[in-house]
Amino acid sequence: MPVKKSNRSEVFISYSHKDKKWLERLQVHLKPLERSHKVIIWSDTKLRGGDRWRKEIEGALSRAKVAILIVSADFLASDLIHSNELPPLLKASENDGLIILPVIIGRCAFIHSSISQFQSINEPSQPLNSCSDGQIDEVLYQLYGRVYSIFDQSTKLD
């Protein structure tokens, strides 16, 4: 079955709140993409008091062209992620061309999970929490480059 075209135009970041420092570091690396291509990088940090958080997350999931998964043991243990975020992401990947980009931040059961079918940015044997700052920046730059190329196929990075 061919993948249909969609109006998906955002990046959705899924993470465990216990891994918030990794979200913040990733957001720094993705900031130039927001500026240069006006791409919305969505995470639940955009939620404000009074928002219907479940509805906001569902909307962001439906607009995502790319989903970045910040994978750790806490991520894989999260019932909210497992029950509410992963099913629509996996379905959109299958039916609507959503691109799922896992980045492994800590040793975990990634290879035994439903998301292991997607090539991770870094090897599961080389999680970010075992890397030097320079190596972490290199992996996050590779992730940035992959997202950049998805939103701008005609431009190549050095």
C-alpha positions in Angstrom: 0.0 0.0 0.0 1.6 3.3 -1.0 2.1 6.0 1.6 -0.2 8.9 1.1 0.8 12.5 1.1 -0.3 14.5 4.2 -0.3 18.0 5.7 2.1 16.9 8.4 4.6 19.7 9.0 5.9 19.6 12.6 8.4 17.8 14.8 7.0 16.0 17.8 9.3 15.1 20.6 8.4 12.3 22.9 10.3 11.9 26.2 10.0 10.9 29.8 9.8 13.9 32.2 12.7 12.2 34.1 14.8 12.9 30.9 14.0 16.6 30.7 17.6 17.7 30.6 18.0 15.7 27.4 15.0 17.4 25.9 16.5 20.8 26.7 19.8 19.9 25.1 18.0 18.6 22.0 15.9 21.7 21.7 19.1 23.8 21.6 20.3 21.8 18.6 17.0 22.0 16.8 16.5 25.8 17.3 18.2 26.8 14.0 15.7 24.6 12.2 12.8 26.6 13.8 14.4 29.8 12.6 15.5 28.8 9.1 12.5 26.7 8.1 9.9 27.9 10.5 9.4 24.3 11.6 7.4 23.9 14.8 9.2 21.7 17.3 6.5 20.5 19.7 7.0 18.9 23.1 4.7 19.0 26.1 6.6 22.0 27.4 4.4 24.1 25.2 1.4 23.1 27.4 0.1 25.9 29.7 -2.2 25.9 32.7 -5.8 25.3 31.6 -4.8 23.5 28.3 -6.6 20.3 27.6 -3.4 18.4 27.6 -4.6 15.2 26.1 -6.3 17.0 23.2 -3.2 19.2 22.7 -1.0 16.1 22.5 -3.3 14.4 20.1 -3.3 17.5 17.9 0.5 17.7 17.9 0.7 14.0 17.1 -1.6 14.4 14.1 0.5 17.3 12.7 3.9 15.6 13.1 6.0 14.9 10.0 8.9 13.7 12.3 8.8 12.2 15.7 11.9 12.2 17.8 11.9 9.7 20.6 14.3 10.3 23.5 14.6 6.7 24.5 15.6 5.6 28.0 14.5 3.0 30.5 12.1 5.7 31.9 10.7 6.3 28.4 10.1 2.6 27.8 8.5 2.3 31.3 6.1 5.2 30.8 2.5 4.0 30.5 1.4 7.4 29.1 4.0 7.1 26.3 3.2 3.4 25.7 -0.6 3.9 25.6 -1.1 7.4 24.3 1.9 8.5 22.2 3.4 5.4 20.6 0.2 3.9 19.0 -0.7 7.0 16.9 3.0 7.5 16.0 3.4 3.9 14.8 0.1 4.1 12.9 1.1 7.4 11.3 4.5 5.9 10.3 2.7 3.0 8.7 -0.1 4.9 7.0 1.0 8.5 6.6 4.7 8.6 6.1 5.7 9.9 9.6 9.4 9.5 10.2 10.3 8.1 13.6 13.9 9.0 14.8 14.9 7.3 18.1 17.9 8.7 20.0 19.1 6.4 22.8 20.2 8.3 25.9 20.6 5.4 28.3 21.0 1.6 28.3 17.5 0.2 28.1 15.4 -2.5 26.4 15.2 -0.6 23.1 16.0 -3.7 21.0 13.1 -5.6 22.6 10.6 -2.8 22.0 8.1 -2.0 19.3 10.2 1.0 18.2 13.3 -1.1 17.5 12.1 -1.4 14.0 13.3 2.2 13.4 16.9 2.9 12.9 18.2 4.9 15.9 20.4 7.9 15.4 23.0 6.4 17.7 23.7 2.7 18.4 21.9 1.3 21.4 25.3 0.1 22.6 26.5 3.8 22.6 23.8 5.6 24.6 24.4 9.4 25.0 24.8 9.1 28.8 28.0 7.1 28.2 29.4 9.7 25.7 31.6 12.7 26.1 30.1 16.1 25.6 31.7 16.3 22.1 30.3 12.9 21.2 26.8 13.9 22.4 27.0 17.1 20.3 28.0 15.0 17.3 25.0 12.6 17.7 22.6 15.6 18.2 24.1 17.3 15.1 23.5 14.1 13.1 19.9 14.1 14.4 19.6 17.8 13.4 21.0 17.0 10.0 18.5 14.2 9.5 15.5 16.4 10.5 16.9 19.2 8.3 17.1 16.9 5.3 13.5 15.8 5.8 12.3 19.4 5.7 14.7 20.6 3.0 15.6 17.8 0.6 17.4 20.1 -1.7 20.0 21.3 0.8 22.9 19.2 2.0 24.9 19.7 5.2 28.7 19.6 5.3 
